[in-house]
Amino acid sequence: MTDKFYLDEAIADLHSILDMVRWAVSRFNDADLFFGHGTDNAWDEAVSLVFQALHLPHGLTQQTGDGLFAARLTQSERSKVAELVLQRVQTRLPLPYITNEAWFCGLPFYVDERVLIPRSPFAELIENKFAQWLSEPPSRILDLCTGGGCIAIALAYAFDEAEVDAVDISEDALTVAEMNIQEHGLSHRVFPLYSDLFNQLEGQQYDLIVSNPPYVDAQDMADLPNEFQHEPELALAAGDDGLDLVETILQQAPQHLSDNGVLLVEVGNSLVHMDNRFPGLELEWVELAQGGHGIFAVTKAALERFNNRNSV
């Protein structure tokens, strides 16, 4: 059967939100799509798509209950939903790239193929205000490899007196970050800056440095599902073991941390290579209650000890 047949059939025969969600789930499962950009299963993906297509608020079902699914749709609404479902199936584009909307820390962000789609477990730490590592609220924060600015903006919400530098090497990504900063009304506290890691940050010091750098190793890059291949490779790949940029961050971070400053870095699956690459580094792997893995914390003092030993 052709895509046009499926489209015409859906528009003609389906009527309610539940009809459209169920149909989308069937199409997604039939196409064996991969989910990992805001949802992890076909049902949640379908609900998200339908609600965004209909301009219904994020999380509305939590307020109204399942009765909303019985609401009937107009023909033009059914047509819009069906076209988005088929676009998701045909292109394998992640849903946030289709709708240009992603959520992080309960906040909406604009995204397109110039930036990664936010999904970092840093969200849990931001919501907890890094309580385990900060004795007092930070006044200056660095989000290194900011991409679309989602982490930097969420940090600014969490620490409402702090200034946040949002740094990236990609000018395209910084354009998106600027859009998000303006949309959230934070241009007076969140500053998008072009820099190759710390290269253009001479003399700057921070109480908290957070980094979600490219960390995908060569094997994982080769095995990425189609959906991930739409994301910028510059924001994903980092050498054979995924730690090329992390090494530079560890070497240069101490001079940019205040005396009690702390660095937290996400390395994902490349955590398995950390001991071999950086033997003797005194770091703490973060336990994440909401799922995810691969974030470590390290103090300025520990970084200085490690770098001093390895410079001899």
SULDAHU-V35340 format. One record per residue. SS is DSSP state (~ for helix, > for strand, _ for the rest). OMEGA is omega in radians with two decimals (999 if undefined). Layout:
ss=SS omega=OMEGA
ss=SS omega=OMEGA
This chain:
ss=_ omega=-3.09
ss=_ omega=3.08
ss=~ omega=3.13
ss=~ omega=3.09
ss=~ omega=3.13
ss=~ omega=-3.12
ss=~ omega=-3.11
ss=~ omega=-3.14
ss=~ omega=-3.13
ss=~ omega=-3.11
ss=~ omega=-3.08
ss=~ omega=-2.92
ss=~ omega=-3.12
ss=_ omega=-3.01
ss=_ omega=-3.03
ss=> omega=3.03
ss=~ omega=3.14
ss=~ omega=3.08
ss=~ omega=-3.08
ss=~ omega=3.12
ss=~ omega=-3.13
ss=~ omega=3.14
ss=~ omega=3.13
ss=~ omega=3.12
ss=~ omega=3.13
ss=~ omega=3.13
ss=~ omega=-3.13
ss=~ omega=-3.14
ss=~ omega=3.13
ss=~ omega=-3.13
ss=~ omega=3.14
ss=_ omega=3.13
ss=_ omega=3.04
ss=_ omega=-3.13
ss=_ omega=-3.13
ss=_ omega=-3.11
ss=_ omega=-3.13
ss=_ omega=3.04
ss=_ omega=3.12
ss=_ omega=3.12
ss=_ omega=-3.03
ss=~ omega=-3.11
ss=~ omega=-3.12
ss=~ omega=3.10
ss=~ omega=-3.13
ss=~ omega=3.11
ss=~ omega=-3.14
ss=~ omega=-3.13
ss=~ omega=-3.08
ss=~ omega=-3.11
ss=~ omega=3.10
ss=~ omega=3.13
ss=~ omega=-3.10
ss=_ omega=-3.13
ss=_ omega=3.06
ss=_ omega=-3.05
ss=_ omega=3.07
ss=_ omega=3.11
ss=_ omega=-3.08
ss=~ omega=-3.11
ss=~ omega=3.11
ss=~ omega=-3.13
ss=~ omega=-3.00
ss=~ omega=-3.07
ss=_ omega=-3.05
ss=~ omega=-3.13
ss=~ omega=3.14
ss=~ omega=-3.09
ss=~ omega=3.13
ss=~ omega=-3.11
ss=_ omega=-3.12
ss=> omega=-3.08
ss=_ omega=3.02
ss=_ omega=-3.14
ss=~ omega=-3.13
ss=~ omega=3.09
ss=~ omega=3.11
ss=~ omega=3.13
ss=~ omega=-3.13
ss=~ omega=3.14
ss=~ omega=-3.08
ss=~ omega=3.12
ss=~ omega=3.11
ss=~ omega=3.11
ss=~ omega=-3.13
ss=~ omega=3.07
ss=~ omega=3.11
ss=~ omega=-3.11
ss=~ omega=-3.02
ss=~ omega=-3.01
ss=~ omega=-2.99
ss=_ omega=3.03
ss=_ omega=2.99
ss=_ omega=-3.07
ss=~ omega=-3.13
ss=~ omega=3.06
ss=~ omega=3.12
ss=~ omega=-3.09
ss=~ omega=-3.08
ss=_ omega=3.11
ss=_ omega=3.03
ss=> omega=-3.14
ss=> omega=3.11
ss=> omega=-3.09
ss=_ omega=3.13
ss=_ omega=-3.09
ss=> omega=3.12
ss=> omega=3.13
ss=> omega=2.99
ss=_ omega=3.05
ss=_ omega=2.94
ss=_ omega=-2.98
ss=_ omega=3.02
ss=_ omega=-3.06
ss=_ omega=2.99
ss=_ omega=3.01
ss=_ omega=-3.05
ss=_ omega=3.12
ss=_ omega=-3.00
ss=_ omega=3.02
ss=_ omega=2.99
ss=~ omega=-3.13
ss=~ omega=-3.13
ss=~ omega=-3.12
ss=~ omega=3.09
ss=~ omega=3.13
ss=~ omega=3.09
ss=_ omega=3.11
ss=_ omega=3.06
ss=_ omega=-3.01
ss=_ omega=-3.08
ss=_ omega=-3.01
ss=_ omega=-3.08
ss=_ omega=3.11
ss=_ omega=3.08
ss=_ omega=-3.10
ss=_ omega=3.13
ss=_ omega=3.09
ss=_ omega=3.09
ss=> omega=-3.08
ss=> omega=3.04
ss=> omega=2.95
ss=> omega=-3.05
ss=> omega=-3.01
ss=_ omega=-2.96
ss=_ omega=-3.08
ss=_ omega=-3.14
ss=_ omega=3.05
ss=_ omega=-3.04
ss=~ omega=-3.13
ss=~ omega=-3.13
ss=~ omega=-3.12
ss=~ omega=3.10
ss=~ omega=3.08
ss=~ omega=3.13
ss=~ omega=3.06
ss=~ omega=-3.09
ss=~ omega=-3.12
ss=_ omega=-2.92
ss=_ omega=3.04
ss=_ omega=-3.02
ss=_ omega=2.92
ss=> omega=-3.06
ss=> omega=2.99
ss=> omega=-3.12
ss=> omega=-2.93
ss=> omega=3.05
ss=> omega=3.09
ss=_ omega=-3.11
ss=_ omega=3.09
ss=~ omega=3.07
ss=~ omega=3.12
ss=~ omega=-3.13
ss=~ omega=3.05
ss=~ omega=3.09
ss=~ omega=3.11
ss=~ omega=3.12
ss=~ omega=3.09
ss=~ omega=-3.12
ss=~ omega=3.11
ss=~ omega=3.12
ss=~ omega=-3.11
ss=~ omega=-3.14
ss=_ omega=3.08
ss=_ omega=-3.03
ss=_ omega=-3.09
ss=_ omega=3.10
ss=_ omega=-3.11
ss=_ omega=3.13
ss=> omega=-2.98
ss=> omega=3.10
ss=> omega=-3.06
ss=> omega=3.05
ss=> omega=3.07
ss=_ omega=2.98
ss=_ omega=-2.96
ss=_ omega=-3.05
ss=_ omega=-2.94
ss=_ omega=-3.10
ss=_ omega=-3.09
ss=_ omega=-3.09
ss=_ omega=3.09
ss=_ omega=-3.12
ss=_ omega=3.09
ss=_ omega=-3.03
ss=> omega=3.06
ss=> omega=-3.13
ss=> omega=3.01
ss=> omega=3.11
ss=> omega=-3.14
ss=> omega=2.97
ss=_ omega=-3.03
ss=_ omega=2.94
ss=_ omega=-3.10
ss=_ omega=-3.10
ss=> omega=-3.12
ss=_ omega=-3.01
ss=~ omega=-3.12
ss=~ omega=3.13
ss=~ omega=3.09
ss=~ omega=-3.11
ss=~ omega=-3.06
ss=_ omega=-3.06
ss=_ omega=3.02
ss=_ omega=-3.09
ss=~ omega=-3.09
ss=~ omega=-3.10
ss=~ omega=-3.12
ss=~ omega=3.03
ss=~ omega=-3.14
ss=_ omega=-3.09
ss=_ omega=-3.12
ss=~ omega=3.13
ss=~ omega=-3.10
ss=~ omega=-3.08
ss=_ omega=-2.94
ss=> omega=-3.13
ss=_ omega=3.03
ss=_ omega=-3.05
ss=_ omega=-3.10
ss=_ omega=3.09
ss=_ omega=-2.99
ss=_ omega=-3.10
ss=~ omega=-3.14
ss=~ omega=3.14
ss=~ omega=3.13
ss=~ omega=3.12
ss=~ omega=3.13
ss=~ omega=-3.13
ss=~ omega=-3.14
ss=~ omega=-2.97
ss=~ omega=-3.06
ss=~ omega=-3.05
ss=~ omega=-3.11
ss=~ omega=3.13
ss=~ omega=3.09
ss=> omega=2.99
ss=> omega=-3.01
ss=> omega=3.13
ss=> omega=-3.07
ss=> omega=-3.12
ss=> omega=3.10
ss=> omega=3.03
ss=> omega=-3.04
ss=> omega=3.05
ss=> omega=3.12
ss=_ omega=3.06
ss=~ omega=-3.12
ss=~ omega=-3.13
ss=~ omega=3.05
ss=~ omega=-3.10
ss=~ omega=-3.13
ss=~ omega=-2.99
ss=~ omega=-3.08
ss=~ omega=3.13
ss=~ omega=-3.07
ss=~ omega=-3.04
ss=_ omega=-3.11
ss=_ omega=3.09
ss=_ omega=3.11
ss=_ omega=-3.11
ss=_ omega=-3.14
ss=_ omega=3.13
ss=> omega=3.06
ss=> omega=-3.05
ss=_ omega=3.02
ss=_ omega=-3.04
ss=_ omega=-3.10
ss=_ omega=-3.05
ss=_ omega=3.12
ss=_ omega=-3.07
ss=_ omega=-3.10
ss=_ omega=2.96
ss=_ omega=3.01
ss=> omega=3.06
ss=> omega=3.07
ss=> omega=3.12
ss=> omega=-3.11
ss=> omega=3.07
ss=~ omega=-3.11
ss=~ omega=3.14
ss=~ omega=3.10
ss=~ omega=3.13
ss=~ omega=3.10
ss=~ omega=-3.12
ss=~ omega=-3.11
ss=~ omega=3.10
ss=~ omega=3.13
ss=~ omega=-3.04
ss=~ omega=3.10
ss=~ omega=-3.12
ss=_ omega=999
